[in-house]
């Protein structure tokens, strides 16, 4: 049995999957299995995956009908045999010492989850570190950090003890392709008695430039339903009124964000990095829209304001009835 199972869902990733695979094959830690789940790719991705599997016996390729990233992760999870488990996205890559460092931390502290920092790569030459130190190490506090965005909801900067997932029957939600990893993490933590550790080093490179069509880079209207499903799920499992209020406010913000192109949205609204500040003053959208109009961007200003009127207000009213 391998010590670590790595699960990577892959869909039409021919342009960048080799970089991801090579970064794991170049790990200083060698006792792992690499599970590549081909989620119905229509380009030459499958050929690339099978070529790698012929070169390294640690690589397992699974072909499946396209059902989305959540179903692909679940397929990989069910195939995994390692003591520990980690996920990655096909357009990202990792530092050579990632597995070694996370494994050592997990073993030394008997951790169920080890969280590490990560890089956001804005281009080939521009990156920044995102620190992921939890406010506290109790599960309720970590859930709050995940919901408010202090901690990233992703599964790729976390090493999991596979037995804790299996014993508590934690699965990826099959009807979501957005925030499914956040759902997975919260559902696991809600079972209680989870030992979480933190390693203050960035190992994972979250690529924001190679895959323009990446799901996490496309904040579209169709993500609204997924966000609402998640927040209805979590609201039914939490009984802290303060946290429930935060959940609702963040649901409103996320619903609003889902209708804007992410690059344009972040450039216009840098304050979104402080979600509490932004949610406390949502009407700022009107001032920004008017300012854009005054600067000659009338069409964009009107578009942003119309998005607010059309989507944010009815969604907010709906959430308030939850």
Helices and strands as residue ranges (DSSP letters): E 4-10, H 17-25, E 32-39, H 45-55, E 59-64, H 69-79, E 84-89, E 93-94, H 98-109, E 113-121, E 127-130, H 139-148, E 158-161, H 162-167, H 180-190, E 196-207, G 215-217, H 223-235, H 241-257, H 262-268, G 270-273, H 275-279, H 284-294, H 298-307, I 308-312, H 313-320
